[in-house]
Amino acid sequence: MKVLITGGAGFLGSHLAEAWIDRGHEITVLDPASDLKIRHLRANPRFRAIRESVLNREILEGLVAWSDLVYHLAAVVGVEHYVGDPYQVLTVNINGTQDVLTAAFRHQKKVVFTSTSEVYGRNTAVPFHEDSDRVLGSTTTDRWCYATSKAAGEHFCFAFARMGLRVVVLRYFNVYGPRLDQMDRGRVITIFMGQLLRGEPLTVIGDGVQTRAFAYVEDAVRATVQAGLRPEAEGLAINVGSEEEVSILDLAERMVRISGSASRVIRVPQEAVYARGYEDIPRRVPAVRRMREILGVRADTPLDDGLKRTIEWFKRQ
Ligand SMILES: NC(=O)c1ccc[n+]([C@@H]2O[C@H](COP(=O)([O-])OP(=O)(O)OC[C@H]3O[C@@H](n4cnc5c(N)ncnc54)[C@H](O)[C@@H]3O)[C@@H](O)[C@H]2O)c1
């Protein structure tokens, strides 16, 4: 197959490109970012990377026409963007998704759209099922623009599905692993990782009792590959995540223990980190029945194992 991956130079996209290359297919990545994470694939004749924005309609159209399957991962991601540059978040994540779906509809190509657990917002009824309510804050709080942009992308997916397009929506829950960006100030694991490597204290925001379920990247990629292959997944939203729920305080303590670091874990008030417009979510855990039954995948890499592999990778960089 010919597989197009928008945003394929990023963390998840680079692993996904590798997975499809390993399966013997032809891959094109469309991403304006540096090719640092996909450089090792460049020598492969079945791989090419095009450094362009998904918003370039002419290029996008040609690549969608070329492909058999489109993965749409391109997005402005990261809490610092949600509160720092909401315009860019909304433009790329909504308009880019509409453009990808429009081109895919014109050429009748299947699309896998990568959405997020953020769409559930601060719904307190965990675990989140795919048809659970979205509970979001006010539009005057920039923090919600990412969740809103991804939800709009999902609505576009389902609108196109009604018109006959084959579309799958995946909602990732806190995926982590090698190739996360050490400079990323928006993901808790990368922030802790940077602090560990610099020998600084790990800063837990607030009381640290907020929980997340972290999914190892290999598990998430297996689910993503299956979403592209299995017809049963078409027309559905599917959570992709682990059921192993941990508090952020526990995560920090595990990372210190596994890395053998002398760093301490300290707590900082939320206002000291996010001065304005940020609201945290107390618990975020997926219901994973669809992932298990429709995609045939479990995100069962134990957190300690995944963290060990991730920490070792960061230390080697
Ligand atoms: N990693 C997670 O835990 C997680 C959780 C929920 C959702 N997601 C979604 O999965 C996808 C991949 O996320 P990731 O974790 O790999 O993040 P990432 O930031 O590493 O990857 C996103 C990629 O999109 C690219 N991009 C941004 N604007 C673009 C544009 N205009 N045209 C083309 N490419 C553009 C970026 O350069 C980047 O390489 C995103 O859609 C994200 O919303 C990820």
The ligand as an SDF file (V2000), in Angstrom:
LIG
                    3D

 44 48  0  0  0  0  0  0  0  0999 V2000
    1.1320   11.8110   21.9530 N   0  0  0  0  0  0  0  0  0  0  0  0
   -0.0370   11.8480   22.5450 C   0  0  0  0  0  0  0  0  0  0  0  0
   -0.1640   11.4680   23.7080 O   0  0  0  0  0  0  0  0  0  0  0  0
   -1.2760   12.3240   21.8350 C   0  0  0  0  0  0  0  0  0  0  0  0
   -2.4520   12.4100   22.5870 C   0  0  0  0  0  0  0  0  0  0  0  0
   -3.5990   12.8170   21.9540 C   0  0  0  0  0  0  0  0  0  0  0  0
   -3.6010   13.1170   20.6100 C   0  0  0  0  0  0  0  0  0  0  0  0
   -2.4390   13.0500   19.8990 N   0  0  0  0  0  0  0  0  0  0  0  0
   -2.5160   13.4090   18.4860 C   0  0  0  0  0  0  0  0  0  0  0  0
   -1.6610   12.5710   17.7420 O   0  0  0  0  0  0  0  0  0  0  0  0
   -1.0700   13.3130   16.6660 C   0  0  0  0  0  0  0  0  0  0  0  0
    0.4370   13.1990   16.7530 C   0  0  0  0  0  0  0  0  0  0  0  0
    0.8540   13.7450   17.9890 O   0  0  0  0  0  0  0  0  0  0  0  0
    2.3620   13.6580   18.5150 P   0  0  0  0  0  0  0  0  0  0  0  0
    2.2890   13.3000   19.9310 O   0  0  0  0  0  0  0  0  0  0  0  0
    3.1720   12.8480   17.6060 O   0  0  0  0  0  0  0  0  0  0  0  0
    2.7650   15.1940   18.4280 O   0  0  0  0  0  0  0  0  0  0  0  0
    3.9050   15.9020   17.5630 P   0  0  0  0  0  0  0  0  0  0  0  0
    3.8140   17.3590   17.8880 O   0  0  0  0  0  0  0  0  0  0  0  0
    5.2040   15.2240   17.7600 O   0  0  0  0  0  0  0  0  0  0  0  0
    3.4080   15.6380   16.0830 O   0  0  0  0  0  0  0  0  0  0  0  0
    2.5810   16.5120   15.3710 C   0  0  0  0  0  0  0  0  0  0  0  0
    3.2660   16.7880   14.0560 C   0  0  0  0  0  0  0  0  0  0  0  0
    2.3950   17.6060   13.2640 O   0  0  0  0  0  0  0  0  0  0  0  0
    3.2310   18.4870   12.5610 C   0  0  0  0  0  0  0  0  0  0  0  0
    2.5040   19.6580   12.0660 N   0  0  0  0  0  0  0  0  0  0  0  0
    2.1370   20.7700   12.7430 C   0  0  0  0  0  0  0  0  0  0  0  0
    1.5730   21.6430   11.9010 N   0  0  0  0  0  0  0  0  0  0  0  0
    1.5720   21.0540   10.6770 C   0  0  0  0  0  0  0  0  0  0  0  0
    1.1320   21.4550    9.4110 C   0  0  0  0  0  0  0  0  0  0  0  0
    0.5770   22.6650    9.2100 N   0  0  0  0  0  0  0  0  0  0  0  0
    1.2880   20.6010    8.3610 N   0  0  0  0  0  0  0  0  0  0  0  0
    1.8460   19.3700    8.5290 C   0  0  0  0  0  0  0  0  0  0  0  0
    2.3060   18.9530    9.7180 N   0  0  0  0  0  0  0  0  0  0  0  0
    2.1650   19.7850   10.7820 C   0  0  0  0  0  0  0  0  0  0  0  0
    4.3030   18.8940   13.5440 C   0  0  0  0  0  0  0  0  0  0  0  0
    5.4340   19.4490   12.8810 O   0  0  0  0  0  0  0  0  0  0  0  0
    4.5880   17.5680   14.2340 C   0  0  0  0  0  0  0  0  0  0  0  0
    5.6590   16.9030   13.6090 O   0  0  0  0  0  0  0  0  0  0  0  0
   -1.5990   14.7430   16.7970 C   0  0  0  0  0  0  0  0  0  0  0  0
   -2.6870   14.9130   15.9260 O   0  0  0  0  0  0  0  0  0  0  0  0
   -2.0490   14.8170   18.2240 C   0  0  0  0  0  0  0  0  0  0  0  0
   -3.0940   15.7480   18.3880 O   0  0  0  0  0  0  0  0  0  0  0  0
   -1.2770   12.6730   20.4860 C   0  0  0  0  0  0  0  0  0  0  0  0
  1  2  1  0
  2  3  2  0
  2  4  1  0
  4  5  1  0
  4 44  2  0
  5  6  2  0
  6  7  1  0
  7  8  2  0
  8  9  1  0
  8 44  1  0
  9 10  1  0
  9 42  1  0
 10 11  1  0
 11 12  1  0
 11 40  1  0
 12 13  1  0
 13 14  1  0
 14 15  2  0
 14 16  1  0
 14 17  1  0
 17 18  1  0
 18 19  2  0
 18 20  1  0
 18 21  1  0
 21 22  1  0
 22 23  1  0
 23 24  1  0
 23 38  1  0
 24 25  1  0
 25 26  1  0
 25 36  1  0
 26 27  1  0
 26 35  1  0
 27 28  2  0
 28 29  1  0
 29 30  1  0
 29 35  2  0
 30 31  1  0
 30 32  2  0
 32 33  1  0
 33 34  2  0
 34 35  1  0
 36 37  1  0
 36 38  1  0
 38 39  1  0
 40 41  1  0
 40 42  1  0
 42 43  1  0
M  CHG  2   8   1  16  -1
M  END
$$$$
